[in-house]
Amino acid sequence: MADEVVDYKNAPQDSFAEQAVLGSILISTDPTDTLATVSSIVQVHDFFQTRNRLVYQAMLALDDAGRPIDPLVLQDQLSGMNQLENSGGTSYLAELGMVVPIAGNAATYAQIVKDKSLRRSLLDVLADGTEAGYTDIESVGDLIARMSGSLDNIDINDGDADFQAIAQVVNESFDQIERNARTDEKITGLASGFRELDNLTTGFHPGEMVVVAARPAVGKTAFVLNVAQKVAVMNPSLPVAIFSLEMPAVSLVNRMLASEGNINSQNMRTGALTDEEWSKLTIAMASLSGTQLYIDDTAGIKITEIRSKLRRLKKQTGQLGLVIIDYLQLVEGTTNESQQQAVSSVSRNIKKMAMELEVPIIALAQLSRGVEQRQDKRPVLSDIRDSGSIEQDADIVGFLYREDYYRQEDDNGDSNAAGQQDEDGPIELIIEKNRSGSRGTAKMLFQKSYSKFSNFDYYHNDDDNPFG
């Protein structure tokens, strides 16, 4: 960014602080240690003056090569880079060692340099946005998304992270274990409302990226809507955000009302509800209205827009309980990349958002057609469409699987194409990856007419067990 603002007449800068950073390294009793401290705060581009940038770059090169950092060796390094004259020459190198008040304040000087650099970057983004705002080259939505992405790339915490002493982390770990031990609950995170799933995951935890994948029409949208409404109803003060990229908000709410009130979905679509269903609808509406469910049905939303909206929602509500994205492959990246690269970028950013906002994020994903070509049609990680990075970024990966989805013949020998599953029946959520727990299969019942998933109650008589 610094190169772009060099011509700004009054660009934020502090030449004395830049010189003090370089001089502190040169006169330090341990230049390598001082450079390590400084380099955790500033990078080469953070220096405004070209000569200071070149000197700092040469210092880093000496450190990489294991050579000492002193004026004489630094002069040799700059000569080898053909940059001695551009860096101010030998006189400037000598001058640097005489401008430092206290070498021990190198980190403070570096922070001043970093602050000025961030201000220049901010001015660049604002100037770009102002100029673009006067033209019609891109839509307002695209411009805002691009500006949001550019602002996000100005990392104000760059270099702030540091090591944590094991003693501190051990104490934090013990406190967490002790809190868990004081309760009889095995669920340490946010309960999904589905017993077998919660037993495998111990709930969803802040910072986790959870991927639920399936072939089209298996019921993955219905499943995450069930999770959303269960979480929201059980925790009425907890905000639950849903990003729907292929279904309007009204359709989503209709599904949730049907599930919450045990109302036939077809009757809701036609309005031909019985008196009992009208009564159930009123109760379901009151139940969902008392929650903090938020829905965004912007088609073609960009990952930067999702981040910005979640940040605003968290600022508005004070916290986030759960985020659902339906579905990952429809979220747009910020650059003109290939589909696979775009999906990889979106996946990485979803994981970063979960960590940054301290919230579990459930992202739906499509499976490739390859699963239908195999004899055993239970999905595996490699079946996730478009990107292998999804399985790497995710903390939990689950696959919804219905045996009848792939059944080619029914009991009467009639053809039944893939996707034409029964109205009601058993369904499995196969947890294929679980970074902090065990893998396994959570069994549930799906009532399609109600768009409802239910906990599966085991039958004493094996002949009556729909799972066999």
N, C-alpha and C positions, 0 to 999 in steps of 0.2 A: 504494500500500500504506500510506503514512504515515497517511492519513485513518482507516484501519481500526484503528490502534493508538493514536490520540490519547487514548482513555479508559483505556488500560492504565496502571495506577498507577505501575509502574516500567519503563516502556518505555525501551529503550536510546536515549540522546540525549546531546548535548554542546552546550548552548546557547552556551558560550563559543567553541567551534570554529565554529559557525554564524555568530556575530557576527564572528569573525576573518576568515572567508571574505569576507563582505560589506564589512567595513572595509578589507581589503587592496585590494579593487577601488577603493574610494572614494579612498584616499590614494595609490594607485599613480601613478607618473609617466606610465604609459601604461595607463589603466583598460581600454581595449579589449583590449590584449594580455593583461592579467591575467585578464579575463573569459574570453577564449578558452582560456586554460590551465585555469581552473576548470571551465568548461562541458564540457570533455572528460572530466571526472571525475564531476561531480554534475549532476543535473537538478533541476527545481523540486520534484518530489515527495520528493526526498531530505532536504529540510529538515523538521525535526519541528515547529518553532514556526510558527504561521500567519503571524505578522508577518514572520519571516525569509523565508518562502516568497514572500510578496507583494513584498518588497523585491527579491528575486532575480529574480522574474518581471518586475518593472518595469525592472530593469537589462537584461535580455535584450531587452525591447521597445525600449528606447532604442538598444541596439546595432543591432537590426534596422532601426531608422529612421535610423541614421547620426547620431544626436544624441549630444552629449557626456554622459559619466556623471560627474556631480558632485552634491553634496547638493541644490543649488538646482533643477537640471533634474530630478533624481530626485523631488523633492517635487512638481514640476509634473506629472510623469508619473503619480504615484500619485493626485494629485487628479483627473486626467483619467480614471483608472480607478475613481474613487469609493472608493478604498481607503486614503487617507492616514491616517484615524483608526484603521482596523484594522491598519495597519502600524506603529503606535506614534507617529505624528505627527512633527513637525519635531524635537522633542527627541530622539527615538530615532535619527533619521538623524544628528544631530550626535554622539550617543553612539557610534555605530558607528565613526566615524573616530578615536576615542580609545582603543579597546580592543585595537588590533592591536600586538603586540610588534614584528614585522618583516613588512612587506608582501611581501617576497620569499619568504616561507614559505606563500604562498597555496595552493599545490598540496598541501602537507602538511596544512594545515587542512582542505582539501576532502576529502582522503582519509579523515580522521577522520569527517567528516560522512557520507561514503559508507559507511564501515564500520558506523556506527550504523544507517543506513537499511537496509542488508542484514540486519542482525540483527533489525530490526523485521519485515522481510518474512519472514524465516525463522520468527519467532514466529507470525506470522499463518497461515502454511501449516501449521505444526505444531498450532496451536490448532484450525484448521479440521479437520485430519485426526483429532485427538483427539475432537472433538465428533461428527464423522461416524462414528467408530469405535464409538460407543456406540449407534448406531441401525442399523436394517436397511433404510434408504431405498435404498441402492445396494449392489451386491454387493462383496465384498472385492476381487475383481479390478479392478472399475471404480474403486473407491476408491484402490487402490494406483496404478493408471495415472494417475488425476487428480492424486494427490499428486506422482507422479514428474514429470508435466508442469508442475505449479506450481513444483516445485523447479528444474526446468530453466529456467523463466522468470526465476528470480532470477539474473541475469547478473553473476557476480562479476568478469568481465573488462570490464564496460561502461566504455568510454572508455579502456581500456588500450592499444589499438592505436594505433600512430603511424606516421608516414612512415618509409620506409627510404631512406637515401641511395643514389643510383644506383650509386655506387662500390662499396658493399657488395654490392648485388645482382649487379652485373657480375662481381665476384670469385666469388660463389657459382655464377653461371652458368658461368663459365670452369672452375671445379673440376668441375662436373658434366660438361661437354663433354670435359674431359681424362680423366675416369674412363671415359667411353664410348669414347674414342679408344684407350684401352689394351687394349681387347678387340676381337676380330673379330666379335663378336655384334652384330647389328642390333636385337636385342630389348633394350630398355633398361628394360622393366617386367617384370611377371609374365607369363610365357609361358602361353598357353592350351592349348598342345599341338597346335594346328591351324596349320600353316605359313602358309597364305594369309591367315588372319585375323591372325596375329602380324606378318606383313609389312606389313599395312595399318595396324595400331595400334601397332606396336613393343612390344606387350604392354600389360597393364593397369597403370595407375600409381596410387599413393596419392592419394586425394582425388577420383578420377574416379567419376562416375555413368554406368554403362553400361546402356542400355535395349535389350533384345532383345524384339521384338514379332512376333506372328504370329496368324493365325486359329486357332481351336481345332483340335486334333488334327494340327497340322503337325509337331510334335515339339520345341517350345521347352523343355519341361521336361526331356526326354531330353537335349537339347543342353547345357543349363546343368549338369545332373548329370554329363555327360561332362567338361565343363570343370572342375567341382569335383573329380572324382576324379583327373583328370590333374594338376591343380595340387597336390592333396594327396599323391599318390603321388610326383611329381617333387620335392616339397619337404616331406618327412615331418615337419619341425619347425615348419612353418608352419600355424597354425590357419585352417581354412576353415569358415565358419558358413553354414548353410542354414536359411532360414525358409520352411517349406512350409505354405501356408494352405488347400490343398484336397486334399492327399494325406498319409496317415499316414507316419510315419517308416519303418515296416517296408516299405511299398510302395516308397519311395524307395530304400532299401538293396537291395531285391530287384532293382530296375532297375540299380543300380550294380554289383551282383555279376554280373548277366547280361552287362553290358557289359565288365566287367573280365575275366571268365573266358570270354567268347564262348560263353555258355550260352543255349539257347533259352528265351525268357521264358515261353512257354506251359508248357514242361516244369517250370519253377520254380514256376509257379502251381499246377500239379497234383501236383507232387512226383514225376512220372514221369521221373526223370533216368536217363540211361544211366550205365554204370560210368565211362565217360570224363568225363561231365559232373559226376558226383560228385567225381571227382578235381580237375577244373577249379574246382569250387565251393570245395573246401578251400583251394586255392592263392589264389583270389580273396579269400576271407575273411581269410586271413593277410595278403595285400597291403593290404586296406583297414583292417584292424585296426591296422596299423602306422602309420597316419596320424593327424592331428589334425583329423578331420572331426567337426563338431558339428551336430546337427539339432534344430530346434525346430518341432514340428508343431501349435502352438497355433492353433486356428481362430479367426478374428475378432480376431487380435492387433492391438493399437493401436501406432501409430508410437512413442509414448512408451515402451511396453514393449520394443520392439525396441531402442531406444537404450539403455535401462537394462541389458538383457541383454548387449548388445555391450560396454558399458562394463565390466561385471563380468567378462566373458570376457577382455577385454584386460588387466584388472588381474590376473586369475588366470594368464594365459599370458605376459603381458609384451608381446604384439604381436598383430596381426591380419593375416592374409595376403589373404583374400578373403571377401566377404559376398555371398550370393545371396538374393534375395527373390522368391518365386513365389506370387502375383504381385501387382504394385503396386496394381491396382484393388480387391483384396480387403483391403488394410490399412485399418484404421479410423482416422479422424482423432480429434481430441480434443473436437470440438464438434459440435452438431447442424446441420451445414451441408448444402447440396445435394451430390449426388454429384460434380458437377464441381468445386465448391469444395473438397470433402474430398480429392479426388484431387490437386488442385493443391497443397494444403497438405502432403499426404503426399510428393509429389514434391519440393517445396522442402526438406522435412525430411530426405529421403534424401540429397540433395546436401550439406546441412549436416553430416549424420553422416559422410559420406565425407571431408569436409574436416577435421572435428574429430578423427575417429579415425584419420586418415591411412591409409585403406584403400580399395581399389577396391570398389565395390558394383555388382553386376549385378542389375537389377530387370527381371523379365519383365512384359510388358504385352499386353493384348488389342487386336486391331484391330477397327474397326467393320465392319459388313456392307457398307458402301459400296464397299469394294474389289471385292466380287463383282458389282457392277452395271456395272463398267467393262469395256471391251474388253481393255485392257491391265491385267492383274490384279496386276502387280508393285506392292507397297505403296509409298506415299510418306508423308512425315511427317504430313500432315493426316489420315491414316487411323487414327492412334492414338486409341483410344476414350477419351471422357470429358474429356480435358483437353489443350489446346494447350500448357500450361505444362510438360508432360513433355519435349517436344522442346526447350524453352528451357533447362530445368535440366540436361538430360543433356549429357555431354561426347561420348559416342558413342551413336549410335542405329543398330541393325541390324535388318533384317527377314529372317526365315526364309521362303523361298519355294520351293515345289515345283510344277513345271509340272503334274504329274499330279493335284495336289489339285483343280484346276479343270477337268480334262479331262472333257467331257460324254460323249464316246463313245470306246470303245476301238477297237483295230484291227479288230474284228469288227463294229463298228457298234452294239454294245450300250451301253445307257445306263450311265453311271458318274457318280453325283452327286458334287458337291463334297465333299471330305473323305474319299472312298473311294480313297485313293492306294494305289499298289503297295506290296508288302512292303518291297522294297529299291529304291534308286534314288538319283539325284543330287539334291542339295539346295543351294540358294544362301543365303548370308548376305550380304544387300545392305547395305553400310555407307553409309547415306544422310547421316549427319552424323558428322564426326570433327573435333572442335575443334582437335586438335593434330596432325592428319595428313591423309592423303588419303582420299577416298571411293573406293569400288570394290566388287567382289564377290568374296567368298571361296567357292570351290567345295569341297564335301565330298560324301562318300557316306554314306547313312543305311541301316543294316541294322535294320529295325524288329523283327525277331525277336530281336535281341540288345540292343535299345534302344541301339544304338551308332552314333556318328558316327566317320568315319575321314577321314584326309587323302586327297584325290583325286589319284591318280597319272595323269598325262596319258598318253593312248594315242598311239603313233606313227601309227597308222592312224586317220584322222579318222572313218572309217566305224564304228569301234569306240568312238568317244568319246561317252559318254552325254549330254554337253552339246551335241553337234552341232558 
